[in-house]
């Protein structure tokens, strides 16, 4: 089967950025910044982006481009005889499925809220009314099923149409609209009365806030975990896009551009949210509830809030949909290679798998509310989030970096040669020691920290 390829460099950059840009940027990043001390969290995130995120992204791209394969087959192509590195490809494939189990649901929430604002159903509601809407959405299995199905069918149709005509073309237009929306929304937020106070809370580092959030170590761990989650690295999603890419451009420069786009959207989301919160007297550290319970009250208080609210949640929906589409493409391409299926057959089978596997997350808010894996207030989505973000992403990143930097894997020389092939920014050999030993140590710290936090939660649950 002839290998598909991107029609343009812009398609590669925007689709890869679309995979990275998702709810990790526009939903999780702002509420973490708000609850983790504002500017200190943002600064640490930027540091980890440079020393961890960008290098790890080049490794996924390099493995994909050198092998011209996705996930499992990429490792099989590059590993030495008798080695088992391809198990990481299997773990990555599992991570993509589990990510979509919850991502399709949250993407559906964004679409639902966009519809609620556009249709005027949230107009005039007070805080209790908005809260009732949110609780009603979570408790209504049919509502969640409908909107989750919309997200899955969207990804299916795009992948059915092919890489260039479907996935690449649709992603490019969605990304351009997303970037346009965020510029308009952030520009409007900068005109609000509370813009100055919001920006100070968001971007000025404060040790007092850091200490209140649990100390520098806690904030640094959250920033590092957010870096992995935001960039979608560690589960092979970027490997497939590297496999579609030609060798005209060095991968370091492409990873930097994608990382900058990803970070621009993440920071811009905060530029929308925090000036709005401070203008209308809303707590900026409201956690995950910020987007769905707090911001609707802000938009209701704004002149033209119905329009601004609809545009904001359309932007949020596009951010989720670009990631869903990119990860779904990874699943489709992987199954095409592993089982010899045609693209349309692979897309159809994965449509069914993803749709069915999304049900536990939806039922976790209604029929299965009694399932609390980490104590009261947790559910199926928390378990899925833990498996992906605290286990599969860091483990996948650790195995990628070991594979690309050590002799028992692909090796640093092969990685560096592939990464630096083509025009543009080159990764210097001087970073070999850092990538070979410093990065794995940081990833291990993140992995063990996440496991310890969840172990404490489970012990506390049993103690109670």
ZIQUINOR-V266696 format. One record per residue. RES is the residue in one letter. SS is DSSP state (h for helix, s for strand, l for the rest). D_FIRST is the distance of its C-alpha to the first C-alpha in Angstrom with 1 decimal. Layout:
# ZIQUINOR-V266696
res:RES ss:SS d_first:D_FIRST
res:RES ss:SS d_first:D_FIRST
This chain:
# ZIQUINOR-V266696
res:X ss:l d_first:0.0
res:X ss:l d_first:3.8
res:X ss:l d_first:6.4
res:X ss:l d_first:9.0
res:X ss:l d_first:12.5
res:X ss:l d_first:16.1
res:X ss:l d_first:18.1
res:X ss:l d_first:21.1
res:X ss:h d_first:22.9
res:X ss:h d_first:25.0
res:X ss:h d_first:22.1
res:X ss:h d_first:21.1
res:X ss:h d_first:24.8
res:X ss:h d_first:25.7
res:X ss:h d_first:22.8
res:X ss:h d_first:23.4
res:X ss:h d_first:27.1
res:X ss:h d_first:26.7
res:X ss:h d_first:25.2
res:X ss:h d_first:28.3
res:X ss:l d_first:30.7
res:X ss:l d_first:31.6
res:X ss:h d_first:34.5
res:X ss:h d_first:34.9
res:X ss:h d_first:36.2
res:X ss:h d_first:38.1
res:X ss:h d_first:39.4
res:X ss:h d_first:39.6
res:X ss:h d_first:40.4
res:X ss:h d_first:43.5
res:X ss:h d_first:45.1
res:X ss:h d_first:44.6
res:X ss:h d_first:46.2
res:X ss:h d_first:49.0
res:X ss:h d_first:49.7
res:X ss:l d_first:49.1
res:X ss:l d_first:51.5
res:X ss:l d_first:49.9
res:X ss:h d_first:49.7
res:X ss:h d_first:49.6
res:X ss:h d_first:46.4
res:X ss:h d_first:44.9
res:X ss:h d_first:45.9
res:X ss:h d_first:44.6
res:X ss:h d_first:41.2
res:X ss:h d_first:41.0
res:X ss:h d_first:41.8
res:X ss:h d_first:39.2
res:X ss:h d_first:36.6
res:X ss:h d_first:37.4
res:X ss:h d_first:37.8
res:X ss:h d_first:35.2
res:X ss:h d_first:32.8
res:X ss:h d_first:31.7
res:X ss:h d_first:31.2
res:X ss:h d_first:29.2
res:X ss:h d_first:27.0
res:X ss:h d_first:26.3
res:X ss:h d_first:25.4
res:X ss:h d_first:22.7
res:X ss:h d_first:21.3
res:X ss:h d_first:21.6
res:X ss:h d_first:19.8
res:X ss:h d_first:16.8
res:X ss:h d_first:16.8
res:X ss:h d_first:17.5
res:X ss:h d_first:14.7
res:X ss:l d_first:12.0
res:X ss:l d_first:11.7
res:X ss:l d_first:13.7
res:X ss:h d_first:16.9
res:X ss:h d_first:17.0
res:X ss:h d_first:14.1
res:X ss:h d_first:15.6
res:X ss:h d_first:18.9
res:X ss:h d_first:17.6
res:X ss:h d_first:16.1
res:X ss:h d_first:19.4
res:X ss:l d_first:22.1
res:X ss:l d_first:24.2
res:X ss:l d_first:24.2
res:X ss:l d_first:26.1
res:X ss:l d_first:25.9
res:X ss:l d_first:25.2
res:X ss:l d_first:24.2
res:X ss:h d_first:21.1
res:X ss:h d_first:23.8
res:X ss:h d_first:24.1
res:X ss:h d_first:20.6
res:X ss:h d_first:21.6
res:X ss:h d_first:24.8
res:X ss:h d_first:23.1
res:X ss:h d_first:21.0
res:X ss:h d_first:24.3
res:X ss:h d_first:26.0
res:X ss:h d_first:23.6
res:X ss:h d_first:24.5
res:X ss:h d_first:28.2
res:X ss:h d_first:28.3
res:X ss:h d_first:27.1
res:X ss:h d_first:29.7
res:X ss:h d_first:32.4
res:X ss:h d_first:30.8
res:X ss:h d_first:30.3
res:X ss:h d_first:33.9
res:X ss:h d_first:35.3
res:X ss:h d_first:33.3
res:X ss:h d_first:34.9
res:X ss:h d_first:38.2
res:X ss:h d_first:37.7
res:X ss:h d_first:36.9
res:X ss:h d_first:39.9
res:X ss:h d_first:42.2
res:X ss:h d_first:41.1
res:X ss:h d_first:41.9
res:X ss:h d_first:45.3
res:X ss:h d_first:46.3
res:X ss:h d_first:45.2
res:X ss:l d_first:47.0
res:X ss:l d_first:50.1
res:X ss:l d_first:50.2
res:X ss:l d_first:50.8
res:X ss:l d_first:53.5
res:X ss:l d_first:56.9
res:X ss:l d_first:55.9
res:X ss:l d_first:57.6
res:X ss:h d_first:56.1
res:X ss:h d_first:56.8
res:X ss:h d_first:55.2
res:X ss:h d_first:52.0
res:X ss:h d_first:51.9
res:X ss:h d_first:52.4
res:X ss:h d_first:49.5
res:X ss:h d_first:47.2
res:X ss:h d_first:48.5
res:X ss:h d_first:48.2
res:X ss:h d_first:44.5
res:X ss:h d_first:43.8
res:X ss:h d_first:45.9
res:X ss:l d_first:44.3
res:X ss:h d_first:41.3
res:X ss:h d_first:40.6
res:X ss:h d_first:40.6
res:X ss:h d_first:38.2
res:X ss:h d_first:35.9
res:X ss:h d_first:35.8
res:X ss:h d_first:35.0
res:X ss:h d_first:32.5
res:X ss:h d_first:30.7
res:X ss:h d_first:30.7
res:X ss:h d_first:28.9
res:X ss:h d_first:26.2
res:X ss:h d_first:25.7
res:X ss:h d_first:25.6
res:X ss:h d_first:22.7
res:X ss:h d_first:20.9
res:X ss:h d_first:21.4
res:X ss:h d_first:20.3
res:X ss:h d_first:16.9
res:X ss:h d_first:16.5
res:X ss:l d_first:17.0
res:X ss:l d_first:14.1
res:X ss:h d_first:14.2
res:X ss:h d_first:16.3
res:X ss:h d_first:18.1
res:X ss:h d_first:18.8
res:X ss:h d_first:18.8
res:X ss:h d_first:19.7
res:X ss:h d_first:22.2
res:X ss:h d_first:23.9
res:X ss:h d_first:24.3
res:X ss:h d_first:25.8
res:X ss:h d_first:28.4
res:X ss:h d_first:29.2
res:X ss:h d_first:29.7
res:X ss:h d_first:31.9
res:X ss:h d_first:34.0
res:X ss:h d_first:34.3
res:X ss:h d_first:35.6
res:X ss:h d_first:37.9
res:X ss:h d_first:39.3
res:X ss:h d_first:40.0
res:X ss:h d_first:41.9
res:X ss:h d_first:44.0
res:X ss:h d_first:44.7
res:X ss:h d_first:45.5
res:X ss:h d_first:47.7
res:X ss:h d_first:49.6
res:X ss:h d_first:50.1
res:X ss:l d_first:51.6
res:X ss:l d_first:54.4
res:X ss:l d_first:55.6
res:X ss:l d_first:58.8
res:X ss:l d_first:57.4
res:X ss:h d_first:54.7
res:X ss:h d_first:56.6
res:X ss:h d_first:57.3
res:X ss:h d_first:53.7
res:X ss:h d_first:52.3
res:X ss:h d_first:54.9
res:X ss:h d_first:53.9
res:X ss:h d_first:50.2
res:X ss:h d_first:50.2
res:X ss:l d_first:53.4
res:X ss:l d_first:53.1
res:X ss:l d_first:55.9
res:X ss:h d_first:56.7
res:X ss:h d_first:58.7
res:X ss:h d_first:55.7
res:X ss:h d_first:53.7
res:X ss:h d_first:56.4
res:X ss:h d_first:56.5
res:X ss:l d_first:52.8
res:X ss:l d_first:53.3
res:X ss:l d_first:53.5
res:X ss:h d_first:51.3
res:X ss:h d_first:49.3
res:X ss:h d_first:48.4
res:X ss:h d_first:47.4
res:X ss:h d_first:45.4
res:X ss:h d_first:43.4
res:X ss:h d_first:42.7
res:X ss:h d_first:41.6
res:X ss:h d_first:39.3
res:X ss:h d_first:37.8
res:X ss:h d_first:37.4
res:X ss:h d_first:35.5
res:X ss:h d_first:32.8
res:X ss:h d_first:32.7
res:X ss:h d_first:32.8
res:X ss:h d_first:30.0
res:X ss:l d_first:27.6
res:X ss:l d_first:27.1
res:X ss:l d_first:26.7
res:X ss:l d_first:24.2
res:X ss:l d_first:20.9
res:X ss:h d_first:20.9
res:X ss:h d_first:21.1
res:X ss:h d_first:18.6
res:X ss:h d_first:15.7
res:X ss:h d_first:17.3
res:X ss:h d_first:17.8
res:X ss:h d_first:14.2
res:X ss:l d_first:13.7
res:X ss:l d_first:16.9
res:X ss:l d_first:17.7
res:X ss:l d_first:20.5
res:X ss:l d_first:23.2
res:X ss:s d_first:25.1
res:X ss:l d_first:26.5
res:X ss:h d_first:25.6
res:X ss:h d_first:29.3
res:X ss:h d_first:30.2
res:X ss:h d_first:27.3
res:X ss:h d_first:28.2
res:X ss:h d_first:31.9
res:X ss:h d_first:31.2
res:X ss:h d_first:29.3
res:X ss:h d_first:32.0
res:X ss:h d_first:34.7
res:X ss:h d_first:33.2
res:X ss:h d_first:33.0
res:X ss:h d_first:36.6
res:X ss:h d_first:37.9
res:X ss:h d_first:36.9
res:X ss:h d_first:38.3
res:X ss:h d_first:41.6
res:X ss:h d_first:41.9
res:X ss:h d_first:41.7
res:X ss:h d_first:44.8
res:X ss:h d_first:46.4
res:X ss:h d_first:46.2
res:X ss:h d_first:47.3
res:X ss:h d_first:50.2
res:X ss:h d_first:52.2
res:X ss:h d_first:52.0
res:X ss:h d_first:53.2
res:X ss:h d_first:56.1
res:X ss:h d_first:57.2
res:X ss:l d_first:57.5
res:X ss:l d_first:58.7
res:X ss:l d_first:55.8
res:X ss:l d_first:55.0
res:X ss:l d_first:52.1
res:X ss:l d_first:51.3
res:X ss:l d_first:50.8
res:X ss:l d_first:47.5
res:X ss:l d_first:44.6
res:X ss:h d_first:47.1
res:X ss:h d_first:47.5
res:X ss:h d_first:44.7
res:X ss:h d_first:45.4
res:X ss:h d_first:49.1
res:X ss:h d_first:50.6
res:X ss:h d_first:48.9
res:X ss:h d_first:49.4
res:X ss:h d_first:53.1
res:X ss:h d_first:52.8
res:X ss:h d_first:51.1
res:X ss:h d_first:53.7
res:X ss:h d_first:56.4
res:X ss:l d_first:55.0
res:X ss:l d_first:55.9
res:X ss:l d_first:53.0
res:X ss:h d_first:51.5
res:X ss:h d_first:49.7
res:X ss:h d_first:47.6
res:X ss:h d_first:47.1
res:X ss:h d_first:46.1
res:X ss:h d_first:43.6
res:X ss:h d_first:42.1
res:X ss:h d_first:42.0
res:X ss:h d_first:40.2
res:X ss:h d_first:37.8
res:X ss:h d_first:37.0
res:X ss:h d_first:36.7
res:X ss:h d_first:34.4
res:X ss:h d_first:32.1
res:X ss:h d_first:32.1
res:X ss:h d_first:31.0
res:X ss:h d_first:28.5
res:X ss:h d_first:26.6
res:X ss:h d_first:26.3
res:X ss:h d_first:25.3
res:X ss:h d_first:22.6
res:X ss:h d_first:21.2
res:X ss:h d_first:21.5
res:X ss:h d_first:20.0
res:X ss:h d_first:16.8
res:X ss:h d_first:16.7
res:X ss:h d_first:17.0
res:X ss:h d_first:14.4
res:X ss:h d_first:11.7
res:X ss:h d_first:13.1
res:X ss:h d_first:13.0
res:X ss:h d_first:9.4
res:X ss:h d_first:8.8
res:X ss:h d_first:12.0
res:X ss:h d_first:12.0
res:X ss:l d_first:8.6
res:X ss:l d_first:10.0
res:X ss:l d_first:9.2
res:X ss:h d_first:10.8
res:X ss:h d_first:14.1
res:X ss:h d_first:14.6
res:X ss:h d_first:14.1
res:X ss:h d_first:16.5
res:X ss:h d_first:19.0
res:X ss:h d_first:19.2
res:X ss:h d_first:19.7
res:X ss:h d_first:22.3
res:X ss:h d_first:24.3
res:X ss:h d_first:24.1
res:X ss:h d_first:25.2
res:X ss:h d_first:27.8
res:X ss:h d_first:29.4
res:X ss:h d_first:29.3
res:X ss:l d_first:31.2
res:X ss:h d_first:34.2
res:X ss:h d_first:35.9
res:X ss:h d_first:36.2
res:X ss:h d_first:37.7
res:X ss:h d_first:40.0
res:X ss:l d_first:41.1
res:X ss:l d_first:43.2
res:X ss:l d_first:44.8
res:X ss:l d_first:44.9
res:X ss:l d_first:43.9
res:X ss:l d_first:46.2
res:X ss:l d_first:48.0
res:X ss:l d_first:45.0
res:X ss:l d_first:46.0
res:X ss:l d_first:44.1
res:X ss:l d_first:45.8
res:X ss:l d_first:49.1
res:X ss:l d_first:50.6
res:X ss:l d_first:48.6
res:X ss:l d_first:45.2
res:X ss:l d_first:42.6
res:X ss:h d_first:39.1
res:X ss:h d_first:37.7
res:X ss:h d_first:39.7
res:X ss:h d_first:38.1
res:X ss:h d_first:34.5
res:X ss:h d_first:35.5
res:X ss:h d_first:36.9
res:X ss:h d_first:33.9
res:X ss:h d_first:31.6
res:X ss:h d_first:34.0
res:X ss:h d_first:36.3
res:X ss:h d_first:34.0
res:X ss:h d_first:30.2
res:X ss:h d_first:30.3
res:X ss:h d_first:32.8
res:X ss:h d_first:31.5
res:X ss:h d_first:27.9
res:X ss:h d_first:29.5
res:X ss:h d_first:31.6
res:X ss:h d_first:28.8
res:X ss:h d_first:26.7
res:X ss:h d_first:29.8
res:X ss:h d_first:30.7
res:X ss:h d_first:27.3
res:X ss:h d_first:27.4
res:X ss:h d_first:31.1
res:X ss:l d_first:32.1
res:X ss:l d_first:31.7
res:X ss:l d_first:30.7
res:X ss:l d_first:27.5
res:X ss:l d_first:25.4
res:X ss:l d_first:28.7
res:X ss:h d_first:30.3
res:X ss:h d_first:29.9
res:X ss:h d_first:26.1
res:X ss:h d_first:26.1
res:X ss:h d_first:28.7
res:X ss:h d_first:27.0
res:X ss:h d_first:23.7
res:X ss:h d_first:25.7
res:X ss:l d_first:28.0
res:X ss:l d_first:25.5
res:X ss:l d_first:26.1
res:X ss:s d_first:29.1
res:X ss:l d_first:31.1
res:X ss:l d_first:32.7
res:X ss:l d_first:32.3
res:X ss:l d_first:32.9
res:X ss:l d_first:36.0
res:X ss:h d_first:36.3
res:X ss:h d_first:39.5
res:X ss:h d_first:37.8
res:X ss:h d_first:36.5
res:X ss:h d_first:39.4
res:X ss:h d_first:39.1
res:X ss:h d_first:35.4
res:X ss:h d_first:35.8
res:X ss:h d_first:38.9
res:X ss:h d_first:40.1
res:X ss:h d_first:37.0
res:X ss:h d_first:36.5
res:X ss:h d_first:40.2
res:X ss:h d_first:40.0
res:X ss:h d_first:37.0
res:X ss:h d_first:39.0
res:X ss:h d_first:42.0
res:X ss:h d_first:40.0
res:X ss:h d_first:38.5
res:X ss:h d_first:41.9
res:X ss:h d_first:43.7
res:X ss:h d_first:41.5
res:X ss:h d_first:42.0
res:X ss:h d_first:45.8
res:X ss:h d_first:46.2
res:X ss:h d_first:44.6
res:X ss:h d_first:46.6
res:X ss:h d_first:49.8
res:X ss:h d_first:48.9
res:X ss:h d_first:48.4
res:X ss:h d_first:51.6
res:X ss:h d_first:53.6
res:X ss:h d_first:52.4
res:X ss:h d_first:53.6
res:X ss:h d_first:56.8
res:X ss:l d_first:57.6
